[in-house]
Amino acid sequence: MLISCWSTKGGSGTTVVAAALALVFARTTGDALLADLAGDQPAALGLPADATSP
């Protein structure tokens, strides 16, 4: 399953929705991948930017 979250406007909550969806899928199915092309996830999760880099 692929779920995409996007918005044409910044500040609309897309980052929070994407993180919440990933959390729900990880807890219910054990599998989830969150790919943030905007780069907002580390800040939203309270992590340093390099903590989520491969």
CHARMM-style PDB file with segment names, atoms N, HN, CA, C and O in Angstrom:
ATOM      1  N   MET     1       0.843  -1.162   0.000  1.00  0.00      PROA
ATOM      2  CA  MET     1       0.000   0.000   0.000  1.00  0.00      PROA
ATOM      3  C   MET     1       0.895   1.235   0.000  1.00  0.00      PROA
ATOM      4  O   MET     1       1.911   1.277   0.695  1.00  0.00      PROA
ATOM      5  N   LEU     2       0.520   2.212  -0.764  1.00  0.00      PROA
ATOM      6  HN  LEU     2      -0.305   2.178  -1.328  1.00  0.00      PROA
ATOM      7  CA  LEU     2       1.238   3.480  -0.824  1.00  0.00      PROA
ATOM      8  C   LEU     2       0.258   4.596  -0.501  1.00  0.00      PROA
ATOM      9  O   LEU     2      -0.792   4.723  -1.132  1.00  0.00      PROA
ATOM     10  N   ILE     3       0.611   5.393   0.478  1.00  0.00      PROA
ATOM     11  HN  ILE     3       1.463   5.290   0.990  1.00  0.00      PROA
ATOM     12  CA  ILE     3      -0.203   6.554   0.840  1.00  0.00      PROA
ATOM     13  C   ILE     3       0.676   7.782   0.699  1.00  0.00      PROA
ATOM     14  O   ILE     3       1.788   7.827   1.225  1.00  0.00      PROA
ATOM     15  N   SER     4       0.178   8.767  -0.006  1.00  0.00      PROA
ATOM     16  HN  SER     4      -0.726   8.731  -0.434  1.00  0.00      PROA
ATOM     17  CA  SER     4       0.929   9.993  -0.235  1.00  0.00      PROA
ATOM     18  C   SER     4       0.208  11.164   0.424  1.00  0.00      PROA
ATOM     19  O   SER     4      -1.010  11.302   0.306  1.00  0.00      PROA
ATOM     20  N   CYS     5       0.968  12.003   1.116  1.00  0.00      PROA
ATOM     21  HN  CYS     5       1.957  11.891   1.212  1.00  0.00      PROA
ATOM     22  CA  CYS     5       0.415  13.205   1.746  1.00  0.00      PROA
ATOM     23  C   CYS     5       1.120  14.416   1.144  1.00  0.00      PROA
ATOM     24  O   CYS     5       2.349  14.486   1.151  1.00  0.00      PROA
ATOM     25  N   TRP     6       0.358  15.355   0.631  1.00  0.00      PROA
ATOM     26  HN  TRP     6      -0.640  15.297   0.625  1.00  0.00      PROA
ATOM     27  CA  TRP     6       0.964  16.554   0.065  1.00  0.00      PROA
ATOM     28  C   TRP     6      -0.009  17.727   0.181  1.00  0.00      PROA
ATOM     29  O   TRP     6      -1.211  17.555   0.383  1.00  0.00      PROA
ATOM     30  N   SER     7       0.545  18.892   0.047  1.00  0.00      PROA
ATOM     31  HN  SER     7       1.522  19.031  -0.117  1.00  0.00      PROA
ATOM     32  CA  SER     7      -0.261  20.104   0.070  1.00  0.00      PROA
ATOM     33  C   SER     7       0.416  21.153  -0.798  1.00  0.00      PROA
ATOM     34  O   SER     7       1.640  21.168  -0.927  1.00  0.00      PROA
ATOM     35  N   THR     8      -0.365  22.007  -1.377  1.00  0.00      PROA
ATOM     36  HN  THR     8      -1.359  21.994  -1.273  1.00  0.00      PROA
ATOM     37  CA  THR     8       0.188  23.091  -2.189  1.00  0.00      PROA
ATOM     38  C   THR     8       0.620  24.268  -1.323  1.00  0.00      PROA
ATOM     39  O   THR     8       1.252  25.204  -1.814  1.00  0.00      PROA
ATOM     40  N   LYS     9       0.281  24.224  -0.035  1.00  0.00      PROA
ATOM     41  HN  LYS     9      -0.233  23.464   0.363  1.00  0.00      PROA
ATOM     42  CA  LYS     9       0.563  25.334   0.863  1.00  0.00      PROA
ATOM     43  C   LYS     9       1.305  24.831   2.092  1.00  0.00      PROA
ATOM     44  O   LYS     9       0.939  23.807   2.669  1.00  0.00      PROA
ATOM     45  N   GLY    10       2.328  25.539   2.484  1.00  0.00      PROA
ATOM     46  HN  GLY    10       2.625  26.371   2.015  1.00  0.00      PROA
ATOM     47  CA  GLY    10       3.043  25.195   3.705  1.00  0.00      PROA
ATOM     48  C   GLY    10       2.218  25.523   4.938  1.00  0.00      PROA
ATOM     49  O   GLY    10       1.348  26.393   4.898  1.00  0.00      PROA
ATOM     50  N   GLY    11       2.491  24.826   6.031  1.00  0.00      PROA
ATOM     51  HN  GLY    11       3.197  24.118   6.063  1.00  0.00      PROA
ATOM     52  CA  GLY    11       1.802  25.099   7.282  1.00  0.00      PROA
ATOM     53  C   GLY    11       0.402  24.529   7.383  1.00  0.00      PROA
ATOM     54  O   GLY    11      -0.377  24.934   8.246  1.00  0.00      PROA
ATOM     55  N   SER    12       0.078  23.587   6.503  1.00  0.00      PROA
ATOM     56  HN  SER    12       0.711  23.258   5.802  1.00  0.00      PROA
ATOM     57  CA  SER    12      -1.278  23.029   6.520  1.00  0.00      PROA
ATOM     58  C   SER    12      -1.388  21.742   7.330  1.00  0.00      PROA
ATOM     59  O   SER    12      -2.473  21.167   7.422  1.00  0.00      PROA
ATOM     60  N   GLY    13      -0.282  21.277   7.921  1.00  0.00      PROA
ATOM     61  HN  GLY    13       0.599  21.744   7.846  1.00  0.00      PROA
ATOM     62  CA  GLY    13      -0.330  20.083   8.759  1.00  0.00      PROA
ATOM     63  C   GLY    13       0.029  18.791   8.064  1.00  0.00      PROA
ATOM     64  O   GLY    13      -0.141  17.718   8.643  1.00  0.00      PROA
ATOM     65  N   THR    14       0.519  18.858   6.842  1.00  0.00      PROA
ATOM     66  HN  THR    14       0.658  19.730   6.371  1.00  0.00      PROA
ATOM     67  CA  THR    14       0.856  17.656   6.090  1.00  0.00      PROA
ATOM     68  C   THR    14       1.927  16.829   6.789  1.00  0.00      PROA
ATOM     69  O   THR    14       1.840  15.601   6.803  1.00  0.00      PROA
ATOM     70  N   THR    15       2.921  17.467   7.363  1.00  0.00      PROA
ATOM     71  HN  THR    15       2.991  18.465   7.352  1.00  0.00      PROA
ATOM     72  CA  THR    15       3.991  16.758   8.064  1.00  0.00      PROA
ATOM     73  C   THR    15       3.439  15.987   9.254  1.00  0.00      PROA
ATOM     74  O   THR    15       3.822  14.839   9.479  1.00  0.00      PROA
ATOM     75  N   VAL    16       2.558  16.597  10.004  1.00  0.00      PROA
ATOM     76  HN  VAL    16       2.247  17.529   9.820  1.00  0.00      PROA
ATOM     77  CA  VAL    16       1.965  15.944  11.177  1.00  0.00      PROA
ATOM     78  C   VAL    16       1.090  14.769  10.750  1.00  0.00      PROA
ATOM     79  O   VAL    16       1.135  13.707  11.371  1.00  0.00      PROA
ATOM     80  N   VAL    17       0.303  14.946   9.706  1.00  0.00      PROA
ATOM     81  HN  VAL    17       0.266  15.809   9.201  1.00  0.00      PROA
ATOM     82  CA  VAL    17      -0.556  13.867   9.211  1.00  0.00      PROA
ATOM     83  C   VAL    17       0.291  12.700   8.718  1.00  0.00      PROA
ATOM     84  O   VAL    17      -0.015  11.547   9.021  1.00  0.00      PROA
ATOM     85  N   ALA    18       1.349  12.981   7.966  1.00  0.00      PROA
ATOM     86  HN  ALA    18       1.597  13.918   7.720  1.00  0.00      PROA
ATOM     87  CA  ALA    18       2.220  11.918   7.459  1.00  0.00      PROA
ATOM     88  C   ALA    18       2.887  11.156   8.601  1.00  0.00      PROA
ATOM     89  O   ALA    18       2.964   9.928   8.560  1.00  0.00      PROA
ATOM     90  N   ALA    19       3.364  11.862   9.606  1.00  0.00      PROA
ATOM     91  HN  ALA    19       3.301  12.860   9.639  1.00  0.00      PROA
ATOM     92  CA  ALA    19       3.997  11.209  10.755  1.00  0.00      PROA
ATOM     93  C   ALA    19       2.986  10.361  11.521  1.00  0.00      PROA
ATOM     94  O   ALA    19       3.309   9.254  11.950  1.00  0.00      PROA
ATOM     95  N   ALA    20       1.777  10.867  11.696  1.00  0.00      PROA
ATOM     96  HN  ALA    20       1.515  11.767  11.348  1.00  0.00      PROA
ATOM     97  CA  ALA    20       0.739  10.118  12.412  1.00  0.00      PROA
ATOM     98  C   ALA    20       0.343   8.858  11.650  1.00  0.00      PROA
ATOM     99  O   ALA    20       0.162   7.801  12.255  1.00  0.00      PROA
ATOM    100  N   LEU    21       0.208   8.958  10.339  1.00  0.00      PROA
ATOM    101  HN  LEU    21       0.355   9.816   9.847  1.00  0.00      PROA
ATOM    102  CA  LEU    21      -0.116   7.782   9.532  1.00  0.00      PROA
ATOM    103  C   LEU    21       0.982   6.729   9.618  1.00  0.00      PROA
ATOM    104  O   LEU    21       0.697   5.540   9.755  1.00  0.00      PROA
ATOM    105  N   ALA    22       2.225   7.162   9.540  1.00  0.00      PROA
ATOM    106  HN  ALA    22       2.457   8.128   9.429  1.00  0.00      PROA
ATOM    107  CA  ALA    22       3.343   6.219   9.643  1.00  0.00      PROA
ATOM    108  C   ALA    22       3.341   5.533  11.005  1.00  0.00      PROA
ATOM    109  O   ALA    22       3.597   4.332  11.093  1.00  0.00      PROA
ATOM    110  N   LEU    23       3.059   6.274  12.051  1.00  0.00      PROA
ATOM    111  HN  LEU    23       2.850   7.249  11.980  1.00  0.00      PROA
ATOM    112  CA  LEU    23       3.010   5.707  13.401  1.00  0.00      PROA
ATOM    113  C   LEU    23       1.889   4.678  13.526  1.00  0.00      PROA
ATOM    114  O   LEU    23       2.099   3.599  14.080  1.00  0.00      PROA
ATOM    115  N   VAL    24       0.713   5.000  13.022  1.00  0.00      PROA
ATOM    116  HN  VAL    24       0.542   5.876  12.572  1.00  0.00      PROA
ATOM    117  CA  VAL    24      -0.420   4.071  13.085  1.00  0.00      PROA
ATOM    118  C   VAL    24      -0.110   2.788  12.325  1.00  0.00      PROA
ATOM    119  O   VAL    24      -0.362   1.695  12.833  1.00  0.00      PROA
ATOM    120  N   PHE    25       0.433   2.904  11.118  1.00  0.00      PROA
ATOM    121  HN  PHE    25       0.638   3.791  10.706  1.00  0.00      PROA
ATOM    122  CA  PHE    25       0.753   1.711  10.341  1.00  0.00      PROA
ATOM    123  C   PHE    25       1.861   0.895  10.994  1.00  0.00      PROA
ATOM    124  O   PHE    25       1.814  -0.335  10.974  1.00  0.00      PROA
ATOM    125  N   ALA    26       2.846   1.552  11.566  1.00  0.00      PROA
ATOM    126  HN  ALA    26       2.885   2.552  11.582  1.00  0.00      PROA
ATOM    127  CA  ALA    26       3.926   0.835  12.244  1.00  0.00      PROA
ATOM    128  C   ALA    26       3.392   0.061  13.444  1.00  0.00      PROA
ATOM    129  O   ALA    26       3.814  -1.068  13.695  1.00  0.00      PROA
ATOM    130  N   ARG    27       2.479   0.657  14.173  1.00  0.00      PROA
ATOM    131  HN  ARG    27       2.137   1.574  13.969  1.00  0.00      PROA
ATOM    132  CA  ARG    27       1.923  -0.011  15.362  1.00  0.00      PROA
ATOM    133  C   ARG    27       0.940  -1.118  15.009  1.00  0.00      PROA
ATOM    134  O   ARG    27       0.856  -2.111  15.731  1.00  0.00      PROA
ATOM    135  N   THR    28       0.200  -0.974  13.924  1.00  0.00      PROA
ATOM    136  HN  THR    28       0.268  -0.167  13.338  1.00  0.00      PROA
ATOM    137  CA  THR    28      -0.822  -1.971  13.590  1.00  0.00      PROA
ATOM    138  C   THR    28      -0.304  -3.089  12.697  1.00  0.00      PROA
ATOM    139  O   THR    28      -0.722  -4.238  12.845  1.00  0.00      PROA
ATOM    140  N   THR    29       0.589  -2.777  11.783  1.00  0.00      PROA
ATOM    141  HN  THR    29       0.929  -1.844  11.663  1.00  0.00      PROA
ATOM    142  CA  THR    29       1.075  -3.803  10.855  1.00  0.00      PROA
ATOM    143  C   THR    29       2.527  -4.175  11.088  1.00  0.00      PROA
ATOM    144  O   THR    29       2.981  -5.221  10.624  1.00  0.00      PROA
ATOM    145  N   GLY    30       3.251  -3.344  11.791  1.00  0.00      PROA
ATOM    146  HN  GLY    30       2.883  -2.494  12.168  1.00  0.00      PROA
ATOM    147  CA  GLY    30       4.674  -3.591  12.012  1.00  0.00      PROA
ATOM    148  C   GLY    30       5.551  -3.070  10.889  1.00  0.00      PROA
ATOM    149  O   GLY    30       6.777  -3.096  10.995  1.00  0.00      PROA
ATOM    150  N   ASP    31       4.934  -2.597   9.813  1.00  0.00      PROA
ATOM    151  HN  ASP    31       3.938  -2.576   9.726  1.00  0.00      PROA
ATOM    152  CA  ASP    31       5.687  -2.089   8.665  1.00  0.00      PROA
ATOM    153  C   ASP    31       5.241  -0.674   8.326  1.00  0.00      PROA
ATOM    154  O   ASP    31       4.049  -0.396   8.192  1.00  0.00      PROA
ATOM    155  N   ALA    32       6.216   0.209   8.191  1.00  0.00      PROA
ATOM    156  HN  ALA    32       7.184  -0.017   8.300  1.00  0.00      PROA
ATOM    157  CA  ALA    32       5.920   1.566   7.750  1.00  0.00      PROA
ATOM    158  C   ALA    32       7.212   2.217   7.287  1.00  0.00      PROA
ATOM    159  O   ALA    32       8.275   1.997   7.868  1.00  0.00      PROA
ATOM    160  N   LEU    33       7.113   3.000   6.261  1.00  0.00      PROA
ATOM    161  HN  LEU    33       6.250   3.179   5.789  1.00  0.00      PROA
ATOM    162  CA  LEU    33       8.241   3.778   5.759  1.00  0.00      PROA
ATOM    163  C   LEU    33       7.745   5.201   5.573  1.00  0.00      PROA
ATOM    164  O   LEU    33       6.739   5.439   4.904  1.00  0.00      PROA
ATOM    165  N   LEU    34       8.456   6.136   6.165  1.00  0.00      PROA
ATOM    166  HN  LEU    34       9.273   5.942   6.709  1.00  0.00      PROA
ATOM    167  CA  LEU    34       8.106   7.546   6.027  1.00  0.00      PROA
ATOM    168  C   LEU    34       9.223   8.226   5.252  1.00  0.00      PROA
ATOM    169  O   LEU    34      10.349   8.328   5.740  1.00  0.00      PROA
ATOM    170  N   ALA    35       8.919   8.690   4.054  1.00  0.00      PROA
ATOM    171  HN  ALA    35       8.005   8.607   3.658  1.00  0.00      PROA
ATOM    172  CA  ALA    35       9.889   9.409   3.228  1.00  0.00      PROA
ATOM    173  C   ALA    35       9.441  10.863   3.151  1.00  0.00      PROA
ATOM    174  O   ALA    35       8.381  11.169   2.605  1.00  0.00      PROA
ATOM    175  N   ASP    36      10.251  11.744   3.696  1.00  0.00      PROA
ATOM    176  HN  ASP    36      11.112  11.496   4.140  1.00  0.00      PROA
ATOM    177  CA  ASP    36       9.907  13.165   3.738  1.00  0.00      PROA
ATOM    178  C   ASP    36      10.730  13.912   2.699  1.00  0.00      PROA
ATOM    179  O   ASP    36      11.923  14.141   2.897  1.00  0.00      PROA
ATOM    180  N   LEU    37      10.107  14.288   1.609  1.00  0.00      PROA
ATOM    181  HN  LEU    37       9.138  14.102   1.448  1.00  0.00      PROA
ATOM    182  CA  LEU    37      10.821  14.985   0.541  1.00  0.00      PROA
ATOM    183  C   LEU    37      10.994  16.467   0.836  1.00  0.00      PROA
ATOM    184  O   LEU    37      11.809  17.128   0.194  1.00  0.00      PROA
ATOM    185  N   ALA    38      10.249  16.997   1.786  1.00  0.00      PROA
ATOM    186  HN  ALA    38       9.587  16.460   2.308  1.00  0.00      PROA
ATOM    187  CA  ALA    38      10.377  18.406   2.150  1.00  0.00      PROA
ATOM    188  C   ALA    38      11.427  18.620   3.232  1.00  0.00      PROA
ATOM    189  O   ALA    38      11.939  19.728   3.385  1.00  0.00      PROA
ATOM    190  N   GLY    39      11.752  17.572   3.985  1.00  0.00      PROA
ATOM    191  HN  GLY    39      11.335  16.672   3.861  1.00  0.00      PROA
ATOM    192  CA  GLY    39      12.776  17.678   5.019  1.00  0.00      PROA
ATOM    193  C   GLY    39      12.284  18.195   6.357  1.00  0.00      PROA
ATOM    194  O   GLY    39      13.089  18.625   7.183  1.00  0.00      PROA
ATOM    195  N   ASP    40      10.973  18.162   6.591  1.00  0.00      PROA
ATOM    196  HN  ASP    40      10.319  17.813   5.920  1.00  0.00      PROA
ATOM    197  CA  ASP    40      10.407  18.699   7.828  1.00  0.00      PROA
ATOM    198  C   ASP    40      10.304  17.687   8.966  1.00  0.00      PROA
ATOM    199  O   ASP    40      10.141  18.090  10.118  1.00  0.00      PROA
ATOM    200  N   GLN    41      10.393  16.405   8.687  1.00  0.00      PROA
ATOM    201  HN  GLN    41      10.525  16.078   7.751  1.00  0.00      PROA
ATOM    202  CA  GLN    41      10.145  15.393   9.712  1.00  0.00      PROA
ATOM    203  C   GLN    41      11.090  15.462  10.909  1.00  0.00      PROA
ATOM    204  O   GLN    41      10.613  15.357  12.039  1.00  0.00      PROA
ATOM    205  N   PRO    42      12.396  15.633  10.731  1.00  0.00      PROA
ATOM    206  CA  PRO    42      13.250  15.679  11.930  1.00  0.00      PROA
ATOM    207  C   PRO    42      12.815  16.764  12.917  1.00  0.00      PROA
ATOM    208  O   PRO    42      12.761  16.518  14.121  1.00  0.00      PROA
ATOM    209  N   ALA    43      12.511  17.935  12.424  1.00  0.00      PROA
ATOM    210  HN  ALA    43      12.555  18.135  11.446  1.00  0.00      PROA
ATOM    211  CA  ALA    43      12.076  19.023  13.307  1.00  0.00      PROA
ATOM    212  C   ALA    43      10.731  18.701  13.953  1.00  0.00      PROA
ATOM    213  O   ALA    43      10.523  19.000  15.129  1.00  0.00      PROA
ATOM    214  N   ALA    44       9.825  18.100  13.202  1.00  0.00      PROA
ATOM    215  HN  ALA    44       9.994  17.857  12.247  1.00  0.00      PROA
ATOM    216  CA  ALA    44       8.504  17.758  13.738  1.00  0.00      PROA
ATOM    217  C   ALA    44       8.594  16.692  14.818  1.00  0.00      PROA
ATOM    218  O   ALA    44       7.780  16.664  15.740  1.00  0.00      PROA
ATOM    219  N   LEU    45       9.582  15.817  14.703  1.00  0.00      PROA
ATOM    220  HN  LEU    45      10.244  15.840  13.954  1.00  0.00      PROA
ATOM    221  CA  LEU    45       9.755  14.740  15.678  1.00  0.00      PROA
ATOM    222  C   LEU    45      10.722  15.109  16.790  1.00  0.00      PROA
ATOM    223  O   LEU    45      10.971  14.303  17.686  1.00  0.00      PROA
ATOM    224  N   GLY    46      11.271  16.322  16.743  1.00  0.00      PROA
ATOM    225  HN  GLY    46      11.068  16.976  16.015  1.00  0.00      PROA
ATOM    226  CA  GLY    46      12.191  16.771  17.780  1.00  0.00      PROA
ATOM    227  C   GLY    46      13.569  16.148  17.675  1.00  0.00      PROA
ATOM    228  O   GLY    46      14.258  15.992  18.684  1.00  0.00      PROA
ATOM    229  N   LEU    47      13.979  15.793  16.470  1.00  0.00      PROA
ATOM    230  HN  LEU    47      13.420  15.920  15.650  1.00  0.00      PROA
ATOM    231  CA  LEU    47      15.285  15.173  16.241  1.00  0.00      PROA
ATOM    232  C   LEU    47      16.213  16.138  15.519  1.00  0.00      PROA
ATOM    233  O   LEU    47      15.748  16.999  14.772  1.00  0.00      PROA
ATOM    234  N   PRO    48      17.532  16.006  15.732  1.00  0.00      PROA
ATOM    235  CA  PRO    48      18.456  16.795  14.916  1.00  0.00      PROA
ATOM    236  C   PRO    48      18.378  16.314  13.471  1.00  0.00      PROA
ATOM    237  O   PRO    48      18.093  15.142  13.223  1.00  0.00      PROA
ATOM    238  N   ALA    49      18.624  17.190  12.534  1.00  0.00      PROA
ATOM    239  HN  ALA    49      18.856  18.142  12.735  1.00  0.00      PROA
ATOM    240  CA  ALA    49      18.482  16.857  11.113  1.00  0.00      PROA
ATOM    241  C   ALA    49      19.329  15.668  10.693  1.00  0.00      PROA
ATOM    242  O   ALA    49      18.898  14.891   9.841  1.00  0.00      PROA
ATOM    243  N   ASP    50      20.518  15.498  11.260  1.00  0.00      PROA
ATOM    244  HN  ASP    50      20.867  16.129  11.952  1.00  0.00      PROA
ATOM    245  CA  ASP    50      21.377  14.394  10.841  1.00  0.00      PROA
ATOM    246  C   ASP    50      20.997  13.061  11.486  1.00  0.00      PROA
ATOM    247  O   ASP    50      21.546  12.027  11.104  1.00  0.00      PROA
ATOM    248  N   ALA    51      20.080  13.056  12.446  1.00  0.00      PROA
ATOM    249  HN  ALA    51      19.635  13.896  12.755  1.00  0.00      PROA
ATOM    250  CA  ALA    51      19.694  11.815  13.127  1.00  0.00      PROA
ATOM    251  C   ALA    51      18.886  10.897  12.226  1.00  0.00      PROA
ATOM    252  O   ALA    51      18.811   9.695  12.480  1.00  0.00      PROA
ATOM    253  N   THR    52      18.283  11.439  11.182  1.00  0.00      PROA
ATOM    254  HN  THR    52      18.344  12.415  10.975  1.00  0.00      PROA
ATOM    255  CA  THR    52      17.456  10.620  10.307  1.00  0.00      PROA
ATOM    256  C   THR    52      18.113  10.376   8.962  1.00  0.00      PROA
ATOM    257  O   THR    52      17.504   9.768   8.081  1.00  0.00      PROA
ATOM    258  N   SER    53      19.336  10.834   8.786  1.00  0.00      PROA
ATOM    259  HN  SER    53      19.831  11.328   9.501  1.00  0.00      PROA
ATOM    260  CA  SER    53      20.041  10.621   7.524  1.00  0.00      PROA
ATOM    261  C   SER    53      20.585   9.203   7.472  1.00  0.00      PROA
ATOM    262  O   SER    53      20.968   8.647   8.502  1.00  0.00      PROA
ATOM    263  N   PRO    54      20.621   8.608   6.271  1.00  0.00      PROA
ATOM    264  CA  PRO    54      21.173   7.243   6.159  1.00  0.00      PROA
ATOM    265  C   PRO    54      22.652   7.204   6.447  1.00  0.00      PROA
ATOM    266  OT1 PRO    54      23.264   6.137   6.395  1.00  0.00      PROA
TER     267      PRO     54
END
